[in-house]
Amino acid sequence: MSLDTLLGEIRACRACAHEWPHEPRPVVRVSADTRLLICGQAPGRRVHESGLPFDDPSGDRLRDWLGIDRETFYGHPALGVAAMAFCFPGTDPKGGDYPPPKRCAQLWRPRLLAELPQVELTLLVGSHAQAWALGRAAGMTETVRDWQARLPAILPLPHPSWRNTSWLKRNPWFEAEVTPYLRDRVRRILET
């Protein structure tokens, strides 16, 4: 199967349609040239509406961590985004969005990753992405603190949501140590 065929199947997926009050809209942006793969948890409401991954304030923070602008983020063929779930799961009345449904990752991730053989670095953004890819060996803080252990292929990051602002203040080592490494690595990937 070609990547284009698989992406067509993903974008047509309605596996969770019966569970949500809104129409599913799978959001994924990858190409055969993807070398830097960003894996978050699931699109938020704004992303669901625009169809662009990280098209919200968390995306602004993520682009700052990466050291790139919006045009590069959406236009460079080496950069891809494929969350654990491709559709907005809805908003929890208690606050925040519902977690990504496991069904989506089970249906699509192995097949999608198999079609992206050029990926050099995968960013696991947030605890849901880390749990899926790494198992639940440690919490998000411990996983991110041990960021060098999975290099050069994987780099765990906190979610760039405003909800993690206090986490960033409590963990200044992230922006002092991880962000400079990440920016340098992204620059090298996008320049070659």
N, C-alpha and C positions, 0 to 999 in steps of 0.2 A: 504494500500500500504506500502511496506517496504521501508526503506531508500535507500537500494541498487537499487531498481527499480526506485525510484524517481531520484536518481543521474544518472542512465542510461538515463532517459528521458531528464534531464537537459543537459547532455553531448551530446545528439543527437539533441538538439534544433537548429533550423535554422530560427527562427521567424524573425530575422533582416537581413538575408542573402541578400535580395533584395536591402537593403539600403547601403551596404558597398562594397568597391572594393576588399575586402579580404574575405577569407573563415572564418566564425565564428569558434571559438574554445573556448567553455565554460570552464572556470577554476573555480573549487570549490573543497575545501578539507575539508570535515567534516566526522565524523563517529558517530556511536551510542554513543560513549564515550565522545563526545565533551562537555566540561564544560566551556571553554573559547572560545567565538565566536568573531572573528575579522571581522568587516563589513566595508570595504572601499567603494570606488565608482565604479571602474571598472578596469580590468587589463590594464596595459600599453603595449606598443609594445614588450618590453622584456619578459614580462609575457606571452603574446600571443605566442611568439616564443618558450619559454621554457616549458610552461604548469604549472609552479610553481608560486603560488601567492606571491607577494612581492619579486620576484627574481630580484631585482634592488637596486639602492642606497637608495630608500625610504624604502625598506625592511630592509636594514642594520640599518637605523636610528630607525625604528620601533622595531627591535629586541633589540637595545640598550635601548630604553625606557622600553621594557618588562624585560630586564635583562636576556635574554636567548641567546644562540648561534644558529647558523643556523641549526645544527643537531637536537636540541630540537624543534625548530620552525617547521621543516618539519616532525619530527619523533614521537613526543609525541601525543598519541591518544586523550588526553584531549583538545588539541588545534585545533581549526577549523577556516577556512577562507571561508567566503561567501560574496562577494561584492554585491552591489546593482544591478549591471549588471555583468554577468559572462563572457562576451566577450569584447575584445578590441573594442571600438567604433570608432577608427580612430583618426588621428591627424588633428587638426584644423589648417589651413594655417596661422592663426593669432598667433599661439603659443599654446602649450599644447595640451592635448587630448580633444576630444569632451566629453560633459557630458554623464553620463550613460543613456541609453534610459529607460524611465519609464516602457516600456512594459515588460522588463525583470523582474523587481521587482514585477509587477502586476501578471505576469504569474507564478512565482516560489516562491517568498519569503514566503507567508503565508503557502504554503504546506511544504516547507523545514523547516521552524521554528517549525511547528507542529511535525516534525519527530526528533526534537532535544530537548527532554524534560529535559535533564540533564544540560543544559546551566545555569551556575551560574552568569556569567558576560559576557555582550556583549559590545565590544568596538566599538563605532561609530566613525570611522576614516574619518574626513573631513565633509565639509558642506553638500554634497549630501546625505551621510548616515544619518546625523543628521536630515536633512529636511524630509527624508522618514520616519524615525522612530519616530520623535518627532513633526513633523509639523514645520512650519516656524515661530515659536513664536519669535525667537531672531536670531541674526547673530551668526556666528561661534565663535567669540571671547567671546561674552556674554554666549553662551551655554557652552563653555569649562570652562570659569571662574566660572560658577555655577556647576562645576563638582560633588560636593558632594550631590546635590539635588536629583540625580537619583540613588544613591547607595542604596543597594549593587548590583542591577541588571544591571545597565547601566553606562558606563563611556564614555563621549564624549572626543575625542582627535582631535587635528589639524591633517591635513594630513602630513605625514612625508617627503613629497617631498622637494627637494632642494628649490623649489619656496617659501616655508614657512620659510626659514632660517631667513629672516628679521623679520617675525612675532615672531619667537622664541626669537630673540634678544630684541624685543620690549616688550615681555611678559615673563620676566625671572621667574615669579611666576610659570609658567607651569613646568619647569624642577626642580624648588626648592620644589614645593608642590605636584604636580600631579605624577611626575615620581617616587618618592620614594614610594608613596602609591601603584601605579601600579605594581612596581617590587615586593613589598611585597605580594600583592594580587595574582599575577601570581605565585610566588614561592609557596604559600600555596595551590593554585589550583593544580599545577603540582605535588606537593608532596603527595597529598592524593589520 
